[in-house]
Amino acid sequence: MRTAVRWYRVTCFGKPSAPWRDDREHARRDAIELGLGAYDEWGQWFTIVPGGMEKVFSIEEQAA
């Protein structure tokens, strides 16, 4: 069985700064802890330069 998975990780100057996460909110918490992201007073997410968020999409085989 195939499953689609999105992975996220925090970067700084294009280099990985945290492990891959299968949940965007978890990756955002990583960014906040590293001082590379924040939510504004309206709850809008933003990345603080030089940070970034790398995203990949993969199809993975799952054992039945």
C-alpha positions as CSV (number, residue, x, y, z in Angstrom):
1,M,0.0,0.0,0.0
2,R,1.3,3.5,-0.9
3,T,0.9,6.5,1.3
4,A,1.6,10.1,0.4
5,V,3.7,11.9,3.0
6,R,4.8,15.5,3.3
7,W,8.0,16.2,5.3
8,Y,9.2,19.5,6.7
9,R,12.4,20.8,8.3
10,V,13.8,24.1,9.4
11,T,16.8,25.5,7.6
12,C,19.2,28.3,8.3
13,F,21.2,29.8,5.4
14,G,20.0,26.8,3.4
15,K,21.5,24.2,5.7
16,P,19.3,21.8,7.8
17,S,18.8,23.0,11.4
18,A,16.3,20.5,12.7
19,P,15.2,16.9,11.8
20,W,12.6,16.1,9.2
21,R,9.0,16.3,10.7
22,D,5.9,14.8,9.2
23,D,3.8,17.6,10.8
24,R,4.2,21.2,9.7
25,E,3.3,22.5,13.1
26,H,6.0,20.4,14.7
27,A,8.5,21.9,12.3
28,R,7.2,25.4,13.1
29,R,7.8,24.7,16.8
30,D,11.4,23.7,15.9
31,A,11.8,27.1,14.1
32,I,10.4,29.0,17.1
33,E,12.8,27.2,19.4
34,L,15.7,28.1,17.1
35,G,14.6,31.7,16.8
36,L,13.9,31.3,13.1
37,G,10.1,31.7,13.1
38,A,7.2,33.2,14.9
39,Y,3.5,33.9,14.8
40,D,2.4,37.5,14.7
41,E,-0.5,39.0,16.8
42,W,-3.1,37.7,14.3
43,G,-1.7,34.2,14.3
44,Q,0.0,34.5,10.9
45,W,3.1,32.4,10.6
46,F,6.3,34.0,9.3
47,T,9.9,32.9,8.9
48,I,12.7,35.0,10.3
49,V,15.6,35.5,7.9
50,P,18.0,33.6,7.5
51,G,15.6,30.8,8.4
52,G,13.5,28.8,6.0
53,M,11.3,25.8,5.8
54,E,12.2,22.9,3.5
55,K,9.3,20.8,2.2
56,V,9.3,17.5,0.4
57,F,6.6,15.2,-0.8
58,S,7.1,11.5,-1.0
59,I,5.2,8.3,-1.8
60,E,6.1,5.6,0.7
61,E,5.4,1.9,0.7
62,Q,3.6,0.7,3.8
63,A,3.5,-2.9,4.9
64,A,0.0,-4.3,4.8
